[in-house]
Amino acid sequence: MASGHTIPADWAGLHPAGARNPSGVRGVQIDGYFPDTSTFNAAHGWNHDSQFVIRLPARWNGGLVVAGSPGVRGQYANDYTTSDWALAKGYAYAATDKGNVGATFYRDGARPGDAIAEWNHRVTQLTRAAKKVVANHYRRPARRTYAAGVSNGGYLVRWQLEHHPELYDGGVDWEGTLWREDGPNLLTFLPRALRGYAKGNAAEVQAAGFPAGSSFLWDYHYKVYWDLTQRIYREELDPDYDGATEAGTPFCASGTPACDADYDYASRPRSVRKAVKKISLNGRIGRPLITLHGTLDTLLPISLDSDAYERLVRARGRDRLHRYYRIEGGNHVDGLYAAHPEKIRPILPCFRSAFTALEGWTTRGETPPPDATLPHPATGDLPNECSLTP
């Protein structure tokens, strides 16, 4: 860590206490960036976005894993959940900060939606570059390439398999963010949750999409996630809505002019839908995809996200390429497992089981288990074990 090979703050809070990770994989690490005009990422003192990391293990299995960062974190955000484990299996690994980072990422781009659209471009760009680096380093091309990611990183997996399936053999999507022009999307359900919680109206929070069983998580997410997330993505996609926009400002009381808790996506100008359309998913995946989502996700409610995306994939006739596992008790981040070990089930081991299943699916034709809701085990090593069979 002190050597500069990773930045722990990038991946803090994403994995469960008790998770075991491999270490000591020998190889080469390349840190760099692509030409860009934004300067939010201060890693390495570069003050330059579009930073990436590429890792090349000494004992290579012929594969490559590509990831985009979750949330608005930097390029090392997947180091614990994905990179260490993939490198130990022999995969080369590449990850990007997506081209703009932090709670003011929306300041990048000339038009609404441009900053998020850049995220997709940067993953495509890195995948192509990493393939060339791998071929040059090992003197032969990668035999298989997988996309993997969490939250916004999962969104990027979905988008890549929809728009650039030629670059990948498959992907694992861990609770990817769903953007749809006519909804659902973050801007359609977060304001309602904010209003309901501020008024002590549990029914309103449930109506926003968050199940009653997740109520023990509402206060934390209200204070940490809901307001911040609503503000920064609304500022990116609808900057003309003149509310309290800066991250970290106090939550405005419902009824204040242009308060984000009162935001109504349905009544906003057509230009807002145009911005969301720019980043929307379509479900037309062209390579095998495995999706995981927790039933207690308290940022991206499962009924309005992965349940909806599964229906979208099916409607596009691509369900033969898709497997979907609902994780009972899973939350949006595994870091809260330590605080609620009897209520939350870590998703990390299921993510790794899904990746192993994807390997068998794409290299040996071994079909993964059917779509299922995986029950919350009463016993066992939950941070490290997960079967995809109920």
C-alpha atoms as a printed R data frame, in Angstrom:
    type eleno elety resid chain resno       x       y       z
1   ATOM     1    CA   MET     A     1   0.000   0.000   0.000
2   ATOM     2    CA   ALA     A     2   2.728   2.445   0.958
3   ATOM     3    CA   SER     A     3   4.525   1.606  -2.283
4   ATOM     4    CA   GLY     A     4   1.811   3.294  -4.312
5   ATOM     5    CA   HIS     A     5   0.410   0.100  -5.812
6   ATOM     6    CA   THR     A     6  -3.042   0.894  -4.438
7   ATOM     7    CA   ILE     A     7  -4.999   3.559  -2.569
8   ATOM     8    CA   PRO     A     8  -7.009   1.978   0.293
9   ATOM     9    CA   ALA     A     9  -9.440   4.909   0.425
10  ATOM    10    CA   ASP     A    10 -10.614   3.930  -3.059
11  ATOM    11    CA   TRP     A    11 -11.869   0.534  -1.884
12  ATOM    12    CA   ALA     A    12 -12.734   1.186   1.774
13  ATOM    13    CA   GLY     A    13 -16.144  -0.099   2.877
14  ATOM    14    CA   LEU     A    14 -16.904  -2.223  -0.179
15  ATOM    15    CA   HIS     A    15 -16.031  -5.672   1.197
16  ATOM    16    CA   PRO     A    16 -17.283  -7.526   4.281
17  ATOM    17    CA   ALA     A    17 -15.345  -7.990   7.490
18  ATOM    18    CA   GLY     A    18 -13.918 -11.493   7.571
19  ATOM    19    CA   ALA     A    19 -13.402 -11.803   3.828
20  ATOM    20    CA   ARG     A    20 -10.190 -13.590   2.906
21  ATOM    21    CA   ASN     A    21  -8.111 -12.310   0.031
22  ATOM    22    CA   PRO     A    22  -5.003 -13.721  -1.672
23  ATOM    23    CA   SER     A    23  -1.828 -11.644  -1.690
24  ATOM    24    CA   GLY     A    24   1.770 -11.736  -2.848
25  ATOM    25    CA   VAL     A    25   1.133 -12.188  -6.588
26  ATOM    26    CA   ARG     A    26   4.294 -11.274  -8.468
27  ATOM    27    CA   GLY     A    27   4.096  -9.272 -11.654
28  ATOM    28    CA   VAL     A    28   4.188  -5.825 -13.268
29  ATOM    29    CA   GLN     A    29   1.919  -2.851 -12.529
30  ATOM    30    CA   ILE     A    30   1.408   0.029 -14.948
31  ATOM    31    CA   ASP     A    31  -0.198   3.277 -13.774
32  ATOM    32    CA   GLY     A    32  -1.118   5.902 -16.317
33  ATOM    33    CA   TYR     A    33  -3.794   8.100 -17.852
34  ATOM    34    CA   PHE     A    34  -5.340   8.908 -21.180
35  ATOM    35    CA   PRO     A    35  -5.438  12.482 -22.526
36  ATOM    36    CA   ASP     A    36  -8.268  14.365 -20.810
37  ATOM    37    CA   THR     A    37  -9.253  17.881 -19.805
38  ATOM    38    CA   SER     A    38 -10.601  17.284 -16.277
39  ATOM    39    CA   THR     A    39  -8.421  17.206 -13.184
40  ATOM    40    CA   PHE     A    40 -10.441  15.730 -10.311
41  ATOM    41    CA   ASN     A    41  -8.172  12.698  -9.709
42  ATOM    42    CA   ALA     A    42  -5.131  13.708  -7.645
43  ATOM    43    CA   ALA     A    43  -3.596  10.217  -7.437
44  ATOM    44    CA   HIS     A    44   0.172  10.183  -7.993
45  ATOM    45    CA   GLY     A    45   0.139  13.973  -7.936
46  ATOM    46    CA   TRP     A    46  -0.976  14.019 -11.551
47  ATOM    47    CA   ASN     A    47  -4.240  15.974 -11.019
48  ATOM    48    CA   HIS     A    48  -5.439  14.291 -14.169
49  ATOM    49    CA   ASP     A    49  -8.520  12.184 -14.809
50  ATOM    50    CA   SER     A    50  -8.875   9.095 -16.998
51  ATOM    51    CA   GLN     A    51  -6.291   7.386 -14.821
52  ATOM    52    CA   PHE     A    52  -5.973   3.619 -15.031
53  ATOM    53    CA   VAL     A    53  -4.051   0.715 -13.595
54  ATOM    54    CA   ILE     A    54  -2.985  -2.400 -15.507
55  ATOM    55    CA   ARG     A    55  -1.552  -5.425 -13.675
56  ATOM    56    CA   LEU     A    56   0.263  -8.261 -15.417
57  ATOM    57    CA   PRO     A    57   0.910 -11.362 -13.278
58  ATOM    58    CA   ALA     A    58   4.107 -13.325 -13.789
59  ATOM    59    CA   ARG     A    59   2.057 -16.528 -14.060
60  ATOM    60    CA   TRP     A    60  -0.611 -15.663 -16.612
61  ATOM    61    CA   ASN     A    61  -3.615 -17.846 -17.394
62  ATOM    62    CA   GLY     A    62  -4.303 -16.195 -20.744
63  ATOM    63    CA   GLY     A    63  -7.208 -14.054 -19.545
64  ATOM    64    CA   LEU     A    64  -7.959 -10.391 -18.875
65  ATOM    65    CA   VAL     A    65 -10.426  -8.800 -16.459
66  ATOM    66    CA   VAL     A    66 -11.500  -5.175 -17.029
67  ATOM    67    CA   ALA     A    67 -13.326  -3.047 -14.448
68  ATOM    68    CA   GLY     A    68 -14.690   0.445 -13.999
69  ATOM    69    CA   SER     A    69 -14.896   1.953 -10.537
70  ATOM    70    CA   PRO     A    70 -18.106   1.921  -8.468
71  ATOM    71    CA   GLY     A    71 -19.678   5.151  -7.281
72  ATOM    72    CA   VAL     A    72 -17.408   8.059  -8.109
73  ATOM    73    CA   ARG     A    73 -14.249   6.418  -6.771
74  ATOM    74    CA   GLY     A    74 -10.790   6.106  -8.280
75  ATOM    75    CA   GLN     A    75  -9.145   3.371 -10.314
76  ATOM    76    CA   TYR     A    76  -8.176   1.221  -7.305
77  ATOM    77    CA   ALA     A    77 -11.748   0.820  -6.024
78  ATOM    78    CA   ASN     A    78 -11.996  -2.813  -7.142
79  ATOM    79    CA   ASP     A    79  -8.627  -3.877  -5.749
80  ATOM    80    CA   TYR     A    80 -10.004  -5.877  -2.825
81  ATOM    81    CA   THR     A    81 -13.197  -7.208  -4.379
82  ATOM    82    CA   THR     A    82 -11.810  -8.094  -7.800
83  ATOM    83    CA   SER     A    83  -8.155  -7.390  -8.579
84  ATOM    84    CA   ASP     A    84  -6.420  -9.413  -5.839
85  ATOM    85    CA   TRP     A    85  -8.611 -12.433  -6.491
86  ATOM    86    CA   ALA     A    86  -8.359 -12.249 -10.293
87  ATOM    87    CA   LEU     A    87  -4.572 -11.834 -10.215
88  ATOM    88    CA   ALA     A    88  -4.235 -14.858  -7.938
89  ATOM    89    CA   LYS     A    89  -6.177 -16.864 -10.524
90  ATOM    90    CA   GLY     A    90  -3.674 -15.743 -13.151
91  ATOM    91    CA   TYR     A    91  -5.695 -13.042 -14.918
92  ATOM    92    CA   ALA     A    92  -4.234  -9.792 -16.149
93  ATOM    93    CA   TYR     A    93  -6.293  -6.932 -14.740
94  ATOM    94    CA   ALA     A    94  -7.147  -3.400 -15.871
95  ATOM    95    CA   ALA     A    95  -9.291  -0.739 -14.187
96  ATOM    96    CA   THR     A    96 -10.206   2.887 -14.847
97  ATOM    97    CA   ASP     A    97 -11.448   5.835 -12.790
98  ATOM    98    CA   LYS     A    98 -13.992   6.308 -15.612
99  ATOM    99    CA   GLY     A    99 -12.696   9.734 -16.644
100 ATOM   100    CA   ASN     A   100 -14.138  11.908 -13.891
101 ATOM   101    CA   VAL     A   101 -14.287  11.190 -10.161
102 ATOM   102    CA   GLY     A   102 -15.585  12.562  -6.868
103 ATOM   103    CA   ALA     A   103 -18.788  14.255  -5.740
104 ATOM   104    CA   THR     A   104 -18.391  17.076  -8.275
105 ATOM   105    CA   PHE     A   105 -17.846  14.820 -11.299
106 ATOM   106    CA   TYR     A   106 -20.803  16.580 -12.971
107 ATOM   107    CA   ARG     A   107 -18.622  19.629 -13.611
108 ATOM   108    CA   ASP     A   108 -17.021  17.692 -16.466
109 ATOM   109    CA   GLY     A   109 -18.598  17.596 -19.904
110 ATOM   110    CA   ALA     A   110 -20.148  20.265 -22.099
111 ATOM   111    CA   ARG     A   111 -23.750  19.031 -21.937
112 ATOM   112    CA   PRO     A   112 -25.955  17.200 -19.431
113 ATOM   113    CA   GLY     A   113 -25.127  13.503 -19.380
114 ATOM   114    CA   ASP     A   114 -21.684  13.938 -20.946
115 ATOM   115    CA   ALA     A   115 -19.769  13.064 -17.764
116 ATOM   116    CA   ILE     A   116 -21.526   9.712 -17.321
117 ATOM   117    CA   ALA     A   117 -21.336   8.977 -21.050
118 ATOM   118    CA   GLU     A   118 -17.578   9.429 -20.749
119 ATOM   119    CA   TRP     A   119 -17.494   6.591 -18.225
120 ATOM   120    CA   ASN     A   120 -18.614   4.180 -20.930
121 ATOM   121    CA   HIS     A   121 -16.075   5.532 -23.397
122 ATOM   122    CA   ARG     A   122 -13.217   5.188 -20.906
123 ATOM   123    CA   VAL     A   123 -13.964   1.520 -20.216
124 ATOM   124    CA   THR     A   124 -14.052   0.775 -23.947
125 ATOM   125    CA   GLN     A   125 -10.826   2.727 -24.405
126 ATOM   126    CA   LEU     A   126  -9.060   0.908 -21.580
127 ATOM   127    CA   THR     A   127 -10.235  -2.509 -22.768
128 ATOM   128    CA   ARG     A   128  -8.760  -1.941 -26.212
129 ATOM   129    CA   ALA     A   129  -5.524  -0.568 -24.756
130 ATOM   130    CA   ALA     A   130  -5.189  -3.358 -22.181
131 ATOM   131    CA   LYS     A   131  -5.612  -6.000 -24.859
132 ATOM   132    CA   LYS     A   132  -2.683  -4.450 -26.735
133 ATOM   133    CA   VAL     A   133  -0.563  -4.224 -23.579
134 ATOM   134    CA   VAL     A   134  -1.282  -7.862 -22.727
135 ATOM   135    CA   ALA     A   135  -0.428  -9.053 -26.240
136 ATOM   136    CA   ASN     A   136   2.811  -7.095 -26.197
137 ATOM   137    CA   HIS     A   137   3.830  -8.186 -22.697
138 ATOM   138    CA   TYR     A   138   3.060 -11.891 -23.057
139 ATOM   139    CA   ARG     A   139   3.765 -12.087 -26.794
140 ATOM   140    CA   ARG     A   140   0.283 -13.461 -27.473
141 ATOM   141    CA   PRO     A   141  -3.241 -12.047 -27.233
142 ATOM   142    CA   ALA     A   142  -5.607 -12.757 -24.383
143 ATOM   143    CA   ARG     A   143  -7.712 -15.847 -25.021
144 ATOM   144    CA   ARG     A   144 -10.673 -14.403 -23.105
145 ATOM   145    CA   THR     A   145 -11.683 -11.034 -21.686
146 ATOM   146    CA   TYR     A   146 -14.269 -10.428 -18.987
147 ATOM   147    CA   ALA     A   147 -15.896  -7.243 -17.687
148 ATOM   148    CA   ALA     A   148 -16.712  -7.094 -13.985
149 ATOM   149    CA   GLY     A   149 -18.025  -4.377 -11.717
150 ATOM   150    CA   VAL     A   150 -20.051  -3.205  -8.738
151 ATOM   151    CA   SER     A   151 -22.804  -0.539  -8.749
152 ATOM   152    CA   ASN     A   152 -21.755   2.025 -11.374
153 ATOM   153    CA   GLY     A   153 -19.140  -0.542 -12.332
154 ATOM   154    CA   GLY     A   154 -21.959  -3.032 -12.896
155 ATOM   155    CA   TYR     A   155 -23.746  -0.485 -15.066
156 ATOM   156    CA   LEU     A   156 -20.587  -0.260 -17.154
157 ATOM   157    CA   VAL     A   157 -20.531  -4.054 -17.572
158 ATOM   158    CA   ARG     A   158 -24.101  -3.998 -18.844
159 ATOM   159    CA   TRP     A   159 -23.415  -1.116 -21.221
160 ATOM   160    CA   GLN     A   160 -20.257  -2.697 -22.623
161 ATOM   161    CA   LEU     A   161 -21.956  -6.029 -23.339
162 ATOM   162    CA   GLU     A   162 -24.819  -4.167 -25.014
163 ATOM   163    CA   HIS     A   163 -22.654  -1.891 -27.179
164 ATOM   164    CA   HIS     A   164 -19.252  -3.598 -27.547
165 ATOM   165    CA   PRO     A   165 -19.760  -7.351 -27.161
166 ATOM   166    CA   GLU     A   166 -16.916  -7.915 -29.630
167 ATOM   167    CA   LEU     A   167 -14.439  -6.859 -26.937
168 ATOM   168    CA   TYR     A   168 -15.540  -9.347 -24.279
169 ATOM   169    CA   ASP     A   169 -16.371 -12.980 -23.677
170 ATOM   170    CA   GLY     A   170 -18.785 -12.189 -20.853
171 ATOM   171    CA   GLY     A   171 -19.325 -10.179 -17.707
172 ATOM   172    CA   VAL     A   172 -20.424 -10.159 -14.075
173 ATOM   173    CA   ASP     A   173 -22.700  -7.325 -13.026
174 ATOM   174    CA   TRP     A   174 -22.988  -6.770  -9.262
175 ATOM   175    CA   GLU     A   175 -26.036  -4.512  -8.730
176 ATOM   176    CA   GLY     A   176 -25.425  -2.289 -11.721
177 ATOM   177    CA   THR     A   177 -27.164   1.085 -11.775
178 ATOM   178    CA   LEU     A   178 -30.160   1.134 -14.114
179 ATOM   179    CA   TRP     A   179 -30.779   4.193 -16.265
180 ATOM   180    CA   ARG     A   180 -33.925   4.302 -18.382
181 ATOM   181    CA   GLU     A   181 -35.251   7.364 -20.165
182 ATOM   182    CA   ASP     A   182 -38.805   6.808 -18.931
183 ATOM   183    CA   GLY     A   183 -37.675   5.306 -15.631
184 ATOM   184    CA   PRO     A   184 -36.925   3.675 -13.422
185 ATOM   185    CA   ASN     A   185 -33.755   5.548 -12.590
186 ATOM   186    CA   LEU     A   186 -32.200   7.228  -9.566
187 ATOM   187    CA   LEU     A   187 -34.105  10.444 -10.157
188 ATOM   188    CA   THR     A   188 -37.492   8.715 -10.084
189 ATOM   189    CA   PHE     A   189 -37.242   7.023  -6.679
190 ATOM   190    CA   LEU     A   190 -34.687   8.818  -4.486
191 ATOM   191    CA   PRO     A   191 -36.700  12.061  -4.048
192 ATOM   192    CA   ARG     A   192 -39.676  10.089  -2.787
193 ATOM   193    CA   ALA     A   193 -37.498   8.189  -0.322
194 ATOM   194    CA   LEU     A   194 -35.995  11.461   0.912
195 ATOM   195    CA   ARG     A   195 -39.407  13.032   1.425
196 ATOM   196    CA   GLY     A   196 -40.822  10.006   3.154
197 ATOM   197    CA   TYR     A   197 -37.950   9.530   5.570
198 ATOM   198    CA   ALA     A   198 -37.755  13.234   6.438
199 ATOM   199    CA   LYS     A   199 -41.448  13.153   7.379
200 ATOM   200    CA   GLY     A   200 -41.196   9.857   9.264
201 ATOM   201    CA   ASN     A   201 -43.493   8.258   6.698
202 ATOM   202    CA   ALA     A   202 -42.338   4.644   6.366
203 ATOM   203    CA   ALA     A   203 -45.068   3.840   3.850
204 ATOM   204    CA   GLU     A   204 -43.711   6.547   1.542
205 ATOM   205    CA   VAL     A   205 -40.176   5.107   1.743
206 ATOM   206    CA   GLN     A   206 -41.558   1.667   0.939
207 ATOM   207    CA   ALA     A   207 -43.547   3.103  -1.950
208 ATOM   208    CA   ALA     A   208 -40.287   4.556  -3.273
209 ATOM   209    CA   GLY     A   209 -39.059   0.966  -3.634
210 ATOM   210    CA   PHE     A   210 -37.278   0.182  -0.369
211 ATOM   211    CA   PRO     A   211 -38.804  -2.874   1.349
212 ATOM   212    CA   ALA     A   212 -39.872  -2.737   4.987
213 ATOM   213    CA   GLY     A   213 -37.218  -5.316   5.836
214 ATOM   214    CA   SER     A   214 -34.509  -2.802   4.960
215 ATOM   215    CA   SER     A   215 -35.779  -0.181   7.436
216 ATOM   216    CA   PHE     A   216 -32.859  -0.762   9.824
217 ATOM   217    CA   LEU     A   217 -30.641   0.637   7.056
218 ATOM   218    CA   TRP     A   218 -32.708   3.692   6.149
219 ATOM   219    CA   ASP     A   219 -31.199   6.145   8.609
220 ATOM   220    CA   TYR     A   220 -27.642   5.407   7.502
221 ATOM   221    CA   HIS     A   221 -28.527   5.650   3.823
222 ATOM   222    CA   TYR     A   222 -30.566   8.810   4.334
223 ATOM   223    CA   LYS     A   223 -27.561  10.474   5.944
224 ATOM   224    CA   VAL     A   224 -24.821   9.051   3.727
225 ATOM   225    CA   TYR     A   225 -26.231   8.031   0.345
226 ATOM   226    CA   TRP     A   226 -29.696   9.221  -0.636
227 ATOM   227    CA   ASP     A   227 -29.266  12.991  -0.483
228 ATOM   228    CA   LEU     A   228 -25.743  13.062  -1.912
229 ATOM   229    CA   THR     A   229 -26.622  10.661  -4.730
230 ATOM   230    CA   GLN     A   230 -29.778  12.551  -5.692
231 ATOM   231    CA   ARG     A   231 -27.944  15.880  -5.717
232 ATOM   232    CA   ILE     A   232 -24.927  14.956  -7.827
233 ATOM   233    CA   TYR     A   233 -26.754  12.897 -10.457
234 ATOM   234    CA   ARG     A   234 -29.538  15.429 -10.746
235 ATOM   235    CA   GLU     A   235 -26.898  18.127 -11.182
236 ATOM   236    CA   GLU     A   236 -25.321  16.051 -13.951
237 ATOM   237    CA   LEU     A   237 -28.571  15.327 -15.793
238 ATOM   238    CA   ASP     A   238 -30.748  18.304 -14.905
239 ATOM   239    CA   PRO     A   239 -28.499  21.249 -13.953
240 ATOM   240    CA   ASP     A   240 -31.254  23.785 -14.640
241 ATOM   241    CA   TYR     A   241 -33.175  22.587 -11.591
242 ATOM   242    CA   ASP     A   242 -31.868  25.247  -9.245
243 ATOM   243    CA   GLY     A   243 -31.796  23.473  -5.897
244 ATOM   244    CA   ALA     A   244 -29.099  23.057  -3.240
245 ATOM   245    CA   THR     A   245 -26.575  21.369  -5.479
246 ATOM   246    CA   GLU     A   246 -23.217  21.267  -3.780
247 ATOM   247    CA   ALA     A   247 -22.294  17.996  -2.071
248 ATOM   248    CA   GLY     A   248 -22.079  18.381   1.677
249 ATOM   249    CA   THR     A   249 -24.634  21.174   2.041
250 ATOM   250    CA   PRO     A   250 -27.412  20.543   4.572
251 ATOM   251    CA   PHE     A   251 -30.444  18.673   3.335
252 ATOM   252    CA   CYS     A   252 -33.122  21.210   2.387
253 ATOM   253    CA   ALA     A   253 -36.520  20.966   3.991
254 ATOM   254    CA   SER     A   254 -39.280  19.674   1.777
255 ATOM   255    CA   GLY     A   255 -41.220  22.651   0.473
256 ATOM   256    CA   THR     A   256 -38.154  24.792  -0.152
257 ATOM   257    CA   PRO     A   257 -38.196  26.069  -3.762
258 ATOM   258    CA   ALA     A   258 -36.389  23.571  -6.008
259 ATOM   259    CA   CYS     A   259 -35.522  21.291  -3.094
260 ATOM   260    CA   ASP     A   260 -34.141  17.975  -4.350
261 ATOM   261    CA   ALA     A   261 -36.511  16.082  -2.048
262 ATOM   262    CA   ASP     A   262 -39.349  17.580  -4.099
263 ATOM   263    CA   TYR     A   263 -37.764  16.810  -7.454
264 ATOM   264    CA   ASP     A   264 -40.296  15.402  -9.926
265 ATOM   265    CA   TYR     A   265 -38.631  13.728 -12.891
266 ATOM   266    CA   ALA     A   266 -41.935  13.275 -14.725
267 ATOM   267    CA   SER     A   267 -42.565  17.010 -14.859
268 ATOM   268    CA   ARG     A   268 -39.118  18.086 -15.995
269 ATOM   269    CA   PRO     A   269 -38.393  19.323 -19.555
270 ATOM   270    CA   ARG     A   270 -37.796  16.950 -22.424
271 ATOM   271    CA   SER     A   271 -34.115  17.913 -22.346
272 ATOM   272    CA   VAL     A   272 -33.702  15.949 -19.101
273 ATOM   273    CA   ARG     A   273 -34.962  12.743 -20.695
274 ATOM   274    CA   LYS     A   274 -32.645  13.415 -23.612
275 ATOM   275    CA   ALA     A   275 -29.701  13.520 -21.208
276 ATOM   276    CA   VAL     A   276 -30.782  10.273 -19.533
277 ATOM   277    CA   LYS     A   277 -31.347   8.625 -22.916
278 ATOM   278    CA   LYS     A   278 -27.686   9.267 -23.677
279 ATOM   279    CA   ILE     A   279 -26.681   6.872 -20.879
280 ATOM   280    CA   SER     A   280 -29.665   4.491 -20.865
281 ATOM   281    CA   LEU     A   281 -29.389   0.717 -21.013
282 ATOM   282    CA   ASN     A   282 -31.325  -1.298 -23.604
283 ATOM   283    CA   GLY     A   283 -30.975  -4.941 -22.511
284 ATOM   284    CA   ARG     A   284 -29.523  -6.091 -25.857
285 ATOM   285    CA   ILE     A   285 -26.533  -7.887 -24.378
286 ATOM   286    CA   GLY     A   286 -24.356  -9.697 -26.898
287 ATOM   287    CA   ARG     A   287 -22.313 -11.865 -24.516
288 ATOM   288    CA   PRO     A   288 -23.103 -13.964 -21.423
289 ATOM   289    CA   LEU     A   289 -23.896 -11.834 -18.388
290 ATOM   290    CA   ILE     A   290 -24.436 -12.836 -14.762
291 ATOM   291    CA   THR     A   291 -26.256 -10.306 -12.568
292 ATOM   292    CA   LEU     A   292 -26.289 -10.269  -8.753
293 ATOM   293    CA   HIS     A   293 -28.409  -7.988  -6.578
294 ATOM   294    CA   GLY     A   294 -29.277  -7.931  -2.885
295 ATOM   295    CA   THR     A   295 -32.915  -7.939  -1.767
296 ATOM   296    CA   LEU     A   296 -32.067  -5.336   0.913
297 ATOM   297    CA   ASP     A   297 -30.188  -2.975  -1.390
298 ATOM   298    CA   THR     A   298 -30.927   0.396   0.203
299 ATOM   299    CA   LEU     A   299 -29.537   2.582  -2.555
300 ATOM   300    CA   LEU     A   300 -30.689   0.824  -5.723
301 ATOM   301    CA   PRO     A   301 -33.894  -1.029  -4.757
302 ATOM   302    CA   ILE     A   302 -33.901  -4.426  -6.417
303 ATOM   303    CA   SER     A   303 -37.474  -4.139  -7.694
304 ATOM   304    CA   LEU     A   304 -36.601  -0.974  -9.637
305 ATOM   305    CA   ASP     A   305 -33.167  -2.032 -10.798
306 ATOM   306    CA   SER     A   306 -32.032  -5.577 -11.534
307 ATOM   307    CA   ASP     A   307 -35.569  -7.005 -11.527
308 ATOM   308    CA   ALA     A   308 -36.385  -4.389 -14.160
309 ATOM   309    CA   TYR     A   309 -33.173  -5.044 -16.093
310 ATOM   310    CA   GLU     A   310 -33.871  -8.785 -16.165
311 ATOM   311    CA   ARG     A   311 -37.266  -8.065 -17.720
312 ATOM   312    CA   LEU     A   312 -35.615  -5.739 -20.227
313 ATOM   313    CA   VAL     A   313 -33.107  -8.415 -21.272
314 ATOM   314    CA   ARG     A   314 -35.925 -10.932 -21.626
315 ATOM   315    CA   ALA     A   315 -38.000  -8.501 -23.695
316 ATOM   316    CA   ARG     A   316 -35.062  -8.107 -26.075
317 ATOM   317    CA   GLY     A   317 -34.868 -11.881 -26.506
318 ATOM   318    CA   ARG     A   318 -31.446 -12.110 -24.861
319 ATOM   319    CA   ASP     A   319 -32.426 -14.124 -21.756
320 ATOM   320    CA   ARG     A   320 -30.427 -17.131 -23.000
321 ATOM   321    CA   LEU     A   321 -27.329 -14.996 -22.381
322 ATOM   322    CA   HIS     A   322 -28.394 -13.903 -18.905
323 ATOM   323    CA   ARG     A   323 -28.399 -15.400 -15.425
324 ATOM   324    CA   TYR     A   324 -29.823 -13.458 -12.498
325 ATOM   325    CA   TYR     A   325 -29.301 -14.244  -8.815
326 ATOM   326    CA   ARG     A   326 -31.170 -12.296  -6.146
327 ATOM   327    CA   ILE     A   327 -29.204 -12.421  -2.874
328 ATOM   328    CA   GLU     A   328 -31.532 -12.531   0.127
329 ATOM   329    CA   GLY     A   329 -30.258 -10.095   2.745
330 ATOM   330    CA   GLY     A   330 -27.730  -8.484   0.417
331 ATOM   331    CA   ASN     A   331 -27.210  -4.726   0.744
332 ATOM   332    CA   HIS     A   332 -25.633  -2.291  -1.690
333 ATOM   333    CA   VAL     A   333 -22.269  -2.337   0.120
334 ATOM   334    CA   ASP     A   334 -20.844  -5.289   2.032
335 ATOM   335    CA   GLY     A   335 -19.088  -2.952   4.453
336 ATOM   336    CA   LEU     A   336 -22.230  -2.788   6.627
337 ATOM   337    CA   TYR     A   337 -22.150  -6.550   7.246
338 ATOM   338    CA   ALA     A   338 -20.086  -6.125  10.435
339 ATOM   339    CA   ALA     A   339 -22.735  -3.855  11.952
340 ATOM   340    CA   HIS     A   340 -25.621  -6.218  11.086
341 ATOM   341    CA   PRO     A   341 -24.160  -9.741  10.725
342 ATOM   342    CA   GLU     A   342 -27.486 -11.487  11.384
343 ATOM   343    CA   LYS     A   343 -29.463  -9.392   8.895
344 ATOM   344    CA   ILE     A   344 -27.076  -8.711   6.001
345 ATOM   345    CA   ARG     A   345 -25.578 -11.328   3.700
346 ATOM   346    CA   PRO     A   346 -22.316 -10.355   1.966
347 ATOM   347    CA   ILE     A   347 -22.493 -10.482  -1.821
348 ATOM   348    CA   LEU     A   348 -18.726 -10.640  -2.443
349 ATOM   349    CA   PRO     A   349 -18.474 -14.463  -2.268
350 ATOM   350    CA   CYS     A   350 -21.492 -14.747  -4.593
351 ATOM   351    CA   PHE     A   351 -19.750 -12.373  -7.012
352 ATOM   352    CA   ARG     A   352 -16.735 -14.681  -7.046
353 ATOM   353    CA   SER     A   353 -18.916 -17.769  -7.460
354 ATOM   354    CA   ALA     A   354 -20.627 -16.024 -10.365
355 ATOM   355    CA   PHE     A   355 -17.282 -15.256 -11.980
356 ATOM   356    CA   THR     A   356 -16.284 -18.921 -11.672
357 ATOM   357    CA   ALA     A   357 -19.622 -19.903 -13.232
358 ATOM   358    CA   LEU     A   358 -19.018 -17.427 -16.064
359 ATOM   359    CA   GLU     A   359 -15.650 -19.056 -16.751
360 ATOM   360    CA   GLY     A   360 -17.291 -22.457 -17.105
361 ATOM   361    CA   TRP     A   361 -20.102 -21.019 -19.230
362 ATOM   362    CA   THR     A   362 -17.785 -19.286 -21.711
363 ATOM   363    CA   THR     A   363 -14.922 -21.776 -21.916
364 ATOM   364    CA   ARG     A   364 -16.519 -25.207 -21.396
365 ATOM   365    CA   GLY     A   365 -20.144 -24.612 -22.214
366 ATOM   366    CA   GLU     A   366 -21.232 -25.360 -18.650
367 ATOM   367    CA   THR     A   367 -24.559 -23.618 -18.178
368 ATOM   368    CA   PRO     A   368 -24.817 -21.853 -14.795
369 ATOM   369    CA   PRO     A   369 -27.666 -22.720 -12.415
370 ATOM   370    CA   PRO     A   370 -31.055 -21.225 -13.331
371 ATOM   371    CA   ASP     A   371 -32.087 -17.771 -12.111
372 ATOM   372    CA   ALA     A   372 -32.878 -17.907  -8.417
373 ATOM   373    CA   THR     A   373 -33.257 -16.071  -5.152
374 ATOM   374    CA   LEU     A   374 -30.436 -17.366  -2.968
375 ATOM   375    CA   PRO     A   375 -31.633 -17.687   0.644
376 ATOM   376    CA   HIS     A   376 -29.760 -16.119   3.544
377 ATOM   377    CA   PRO     A   377 -27.926 -19.020   5.262
378 ATOM   378    CA   ALA     A   378 -28.398 -19.316   9.005
379 ATOM   379    CA   THR     A   379 -24.859 -20.631   9.449
380 ATOM   380    CA   GLY     A   380 -21.592 -20.864   7.558
381 ATOM   381    CA   ASP     A   381 -18.705 -18.662   6.503
382 ATOM   382    CA   LEU     A   382 -20.837 -15.989   4.884
383 ATOM   383    CA   PRO     A   383 -18.009 -13.563   3.932
384 ATOM   384    CA   ASN     A   384 -16.269 -16.317   1.951
385 ATOM   385    CA   GLU     A   385 -18.811 -18.887   0.787
386 ATOM   386    CA   CYS     A   386 -21.743 -18.733  -1.629
387 ATOM   387    CA   SER     A   387 -23.467 -21.346  -3.772
388 ATOM   388    CA   LEU     A   388 -25.468 -20.224  -6.797
389 ATOM   389    CA   THR     A   389 -27.844 -23.117  -6.188
390 ATOM   390    CA   PRO     A   390 -30.569 -22.410  -3.564
